């Protein structure tokens, strides 16, 4: 008997006012799987993640997370159920320390276990431990991305959605970020990954979804897309 997918989307459309930014998207993500969503700017990738995490007011179609509809669930309640969204641009609290930012992510963790969870996150990101008392706004871009991921881990993600984790970062920093992503994959965390850098995304995922103009244009294994040499035509239409 096939296991229930962690995430299931059926004909999902998402709107900004009257503008349809995502149209009739159907997708499933299995437990322990990493699925990347790639495509050009304006393809609807970020909008789709916002629709899943219910931060957009106008979404049509059916979204099921861990077998239950999310139609009447608040974004905060989804976080409590383990659906964690690390948004584009990191959105850390610049005037708080690194440790305080991580603690914010642990709001649902019982008080007695909170310190232990914070320590575990700092163990995963040693650079953050060195800067635990430092104001988050003074960190480098790569360190801020690590902080956003560390904060997300406090929610014990059953599904971790990462939006453009490599954006604006130097190649060496991107390598470090994806080393951490690989650790999460090895721990069995289910990941939905949006990336502008298609090759990085494909090397660090099991399956790929190619979007353009708000629609899914192709789905397949990441290995097939890498080996086929057709990334440019799929992503950019040439």
Buried (B, 14 or more C-beta within 10 A) or exposed (E): EEEEBBBBBEEBBBBEEEEBBBBBBEBBBBBBBBBBBBBBEEBBBBBBBBBBBBEBEBBBBEBBBBEEEBEEBEBEEBBBBBBBBBBBBBEBBEEBBBBBBBBEBBEBBEEEEBEEBBEEBBEBBEBBBEBBEBBBEEBEEBBBBBBBBBBBBBBBBBBBBBBBBBBEBEEEBBEBBBEBBEEBBEEEBBBBBBBBBBEBBBBBBBBBBBBBBBBBBBBBEBBEBBEEEBBEEBBEEE
